[in-house]
Amino acid sequence: MMNSIRNTLTNTLTPTITNMIRMDHTAVLETFHQYEIDSNPQTKKALVNTVCLALEIHAQLEEEIFYPAMRVVSSEKSVVEKSVPEHNEMRRLIALLRSMDATNPVYDQTFMELMRNVLHHVADEETTLLPEAEQMLAGRLGELGAEMTKRRMQLMAPRAGELAANTMRNFPTSSMLVAAGAVIAGTYLAKRAFSGPGYGRSH
């Protein structure tokens, strides 16, 4: 009985896995839209670092939780399988950006190449993979969303200082403060869901 109540609470407080993936896409694209070629190097670096961190965590979450679930049920396995090489290409460009100073003549070009890849990846997922997941995994979307939320907390914890530093270097009224607030609120709700009465004990 308590397990059933806890599962219902968890599914209510955390987004479905597909909505969580969409929210990640939206947050990255909103941050990208703040990037301007003539911005000062400090602002550019903060925005790029924020996008790179978000993409790294997002890719790891998909590879650990979403893609394995989809491989079992998907009729569009080619979309799933090409997503991992796309992630690897994003990681290659992220590594390049991390190694560059924002004043480097190819910094803007490299970031734009990363975002072209991200836009292509987002289009594939949102037109094909996510709608299929909402049909084929309909009964598990909340459960997988809760699993992704818990894993996100684990991945974010050691990098919270990095996120805070990027936010502080950016302009204080930017949407990244909203994003940071959403992360904090989501963490609070997830902690409540995962530490509720009887969690971790058998009944």
URCORKA-V499332 format. One record per residue. N is the residue number from 1. PHI is phi in degrees with one decimal (none if undefined). OMEGA is omega in radians with two decimals (* if undefined). Layout:
BEGIN
[[N:PHI:OMEGA] [N:PHI:OMEGA]]
END
This chain:
BEGIN
[[1:none:3.13] [2:-62.6:3.11] [3:-60.9:-3.13] [4:-64.1:3.12] [5:-64.1:-3.13] [6:-63.4:3.12] [7:-63.5:3.11] [8:-63.3:3.12] [9:-62.0:-3.13] [10:-59.8:-3.12] [11:-67.2:3.13] [12:-75.0:-3.04] [13:-82.1:-3.10] [14:-112.7:3.12] [15:-67.4:2.97] [16:-65.0:-3.11] [17:-62.2:-3.13] [18:-70.1:3.09] [19:-68.9:3.10] [20:-64.6:3.11] [21:-63.9:3.10] [22:-61.9:3.13] [23:-63.5:3.07] [24:-60.7:3.12] [25:-57.4:-3.10] [26:-62.1:-3.11] [27:-62.2:3.13] [28:-64.6:-3.10] [29:-67.9:3.09] [30:-64.3:3.11] [31:-67.0:3.10] [32:-57.5:-3.10] [33:-67.6:3.07] [34:-82.6:-3.07] [35:-77.1:3.11] [36:-127.8:-3.08] [37:-56.8:-3.08] [38:-94.3:3.06] [39:-67.4:3.11] [40:-72.3:-3.05] [41:-57.1:-3.13] [42:-64.1:3.11] [43:-65.0:3.11] [44:-57.4:-3.09] [45:-62.6:3.14] [46:-62.9:3.14] [47:-66.1:-3.14] [48:-64.5:3.13] [49:-62.5:3.11] [50:-64.3:3.11] [51:-62.4:-3.09] [52:-63.6:3.11] [53:-62.2:3.13] [54:-61.7:-3.14] [55:-67.6:3.14] [56:-61.8:-3.14] [57:-68.4:3.13] [58:-60.0:-3.12] [59:-63.3:-3.14] [60:-64.6:3.11] [61:-62.2:3.13] [62:-63.5:-3.08] [63:-69.3:-3.11] [64:-84.6:-2.96] [65:-121.5:-2.99] [66:-74.8:-3.07] [67:-63.3:3.08] [68:-58.7:3.11] [69:-65.6:-3.12] [70:-72.1:-3.14] [71:-60.3:-3.11] [72:-72.7:-2.96] [73:-116.1:-2.94] [74:-75.0:2.96] [75:-93.5:-3.14] [76:-111.1:-3.05] [77:-61.1:3.13] [78:-62.4:3.13] [79:-66.7:3.11] [80:-64.4:-3.02] [81:-68.0:-3.14] [82:-80.1:-3.13] [83:-69.6:-3.12] [84:-66.8:3.03] [85:-58.2:3.07] [86:-64.0:3.06] [87:-61.3:-3.12] [88:-64.3:3.09] [89:-67.1:3.07] [90:-61.8:3.13] [91:-63.5:3.11] [92:-62.8:-3.14] [93:-69.3:3.08] [94:-62.5:3.11] [95:-61.3:3.09] [96:-61.3:-3.11] [97:-63.7:3.14] [98:-64.9:-3.10] [99:-86.3:-3.06] [100:-102.8:2.91] [101:-84.4:-3.11] [102:-65.3:3.09] [103:-87.6:3.12] [104:-62.0:-3.10] [105:-58.1:-3.11] [106:-100.8:-3.11] [107:-61.1:3.14] [108:-59.5:-3.10] [109:-62.5:-3.13] [110:-66.9:3.11] [111:-65.2:3.12] [112:-65.0:3.07] [113:-64.9:3.08] [114:-58.4:-3.07] [115:-70.7:3.03] [116:-61.8:3.11] [117:-64.5:3.13] [118:-63.3:-3.13] [119:-61.6:3.10] [120:-63.2:-3.14] [121:-62.2:3.13] [122:-62.0:-3.14] [123:-60.8:3.12] [124:-60.5:-3.08] [125:-68.6:-3.02] [126:-78.6:3.11] [127:-92.7:-3.04] [128:-120.4:-2.93] [129:-73.0:-3.10] [130:-67.9:3.07] [131:-60.0:3.11] [132:-65.5:3.12] [133:-59.5:-3.12] [134:-70.0:3.01] [135:-91.0:-2.99] [136:-80.8:-3.13] [137:-116.6:-2.99] [138:-51.1:-3.09] [139:-79.2:-3.06] [140:-117.6:-3.02] [141:-60.8:3.12] [142:-68.8:3.11] [143:-60.3:3.14] [144:-67.9:3.07] [145:-63.3:3.10] [146:-65.0:3.11] [147:-63.0:3.14] [148:-67.6:3.11] [149:-61.4:-3.14] [150:-62.3:-3.13] [151:-68.9:3.10] [152:-59.6:3.12] [153:-57.8:-3.14] [154:-64.7:-3.11] [155:-74.4:-3.09] [156:-76.3:-3.00] [157:-51.5:-3.11] [158:-73.0:-3.08] [159:-115.9:-3.13] [160:-61.6:3.13] [161:-63.8:3.12] [162:-65.0:3.12] [163:-62.9:-3.13] [164:-63.1:-3.13] [165:-64.1:3.11] [166:-62.7:-3.13] [167:-65.6:-3.12] [168:-67.5:3.14] [169:-74.8:3.11] [170:-84.0:3.13] [171:-68.9:-2.96] [172:-64.6:-3.14] [173:-94.0:-3.07] [174:-69.0:3.14] [175:-67.9:3.11] [176:-66.1:3.06] [177:-65.8:3.06] [178:-63.6:3.13] [179:-62.6:3.12] [180:-63.0:3.09] [181:-62.9:3.12] [182:-65.7:3.10] [183:-62.9:-3.13] [184:-63.5:-3.14] [185:-63.2:3.13] [186:-63.2:3.11] [187:-64.8:3.14] [188:-61.2:-3.13] [189:-64.0:-3.13] [190:-65.0:3.12] [191:-61.4:3.11] [192:-62.5:-3.10] [193:-66.6:-3.04] [194:-86.3:-3.13] [195:-117.9:3.14] [196:-66.8:-3.11] [197:-54.9:3.05] [198:83.4:-3.11] [199:-65.7:3.11] [200:86.8:3.10] [201:-113.7:3.12] [202:-84.8:-3.13] [203:-132.3:*]]
END
